[in-house]
Amino acid sequence: MDQRISVITLGVADVQAAAEFYERLGWTRSSQSLDAVAFFDAGGMVFALYGTAALAEDAGLSAEGHGFRRVTLAQNLASTDAVDALLKEAEAAGARLIKPAAETFWGGYSGYFADPDGHLWEISYNPFWPLDQDGRVQLPG
């Protein structure tokens, strides 16, 4: 298997409402989106929103379950001020602040929000992972 992720799909209660949340954050929906699925370009990766029941059915699993999902999404930014600003922006767009940004034990700065379906996003500044001109992490080899 190649060391690559092509698509991340989140199961959501209402595709259109979830897509509108991400649009309020400044994301642009792809013209390939349909009523049942929304696609966003995420820097060379596809970020998709699909109905929870339909996603579970596609995988052959039950959609039942709740609580911590054992997955977080994350976005690394260039500064602590950028982290604070994005967390405020997410709240204004309809997110729920889970953990205010603070210095971390590993030397960075991060906080968490949950989107309207409860998916966790960590917003962080990591001084050990520089960003390129497009904002992509340059993970040391």
LINKAZI-V749987 format. One record per run of one state. SS is the DSSP state (a for helix, b for strand, c for the rest). FROM is the first residue (numbers start at 0). TO is the last residue. If there is no record, write none. Layout:
# LINKAZI-V749987
ss->SS from->FROM to->TO
ss->SS from->FROM to->TO
This chain:
# LINKAZI-V749987
ss->c from->0 to->5
ss->b from->6 to->11
ss->c from->12 to->13
ss->a from->14 to->23
ss->c from->24 to->27
ss->b from->28 to->28
ss->c from->29 to->35
ss->b from->36 to->40
ss->c from->41 to->44
ss->b from->45 to->50
ss->a from->51 to->58
ss->c from->59 to->70
ss->b from->71 to->76
ss->c from->77 to->78
ss->a from->79 to->92
ss->c from->93 to->94
ss->b from->95 to->102
ss->c from->103 to->107
ss->b from->108 to->113
ss->c from->114 to->118
ss->b from->119 to->124
ss->c from->125 to->129
ss->b from->130 to->130
ss->c from->131 to->135
ss->b from->136 to->136
ss->c from->137 to->140
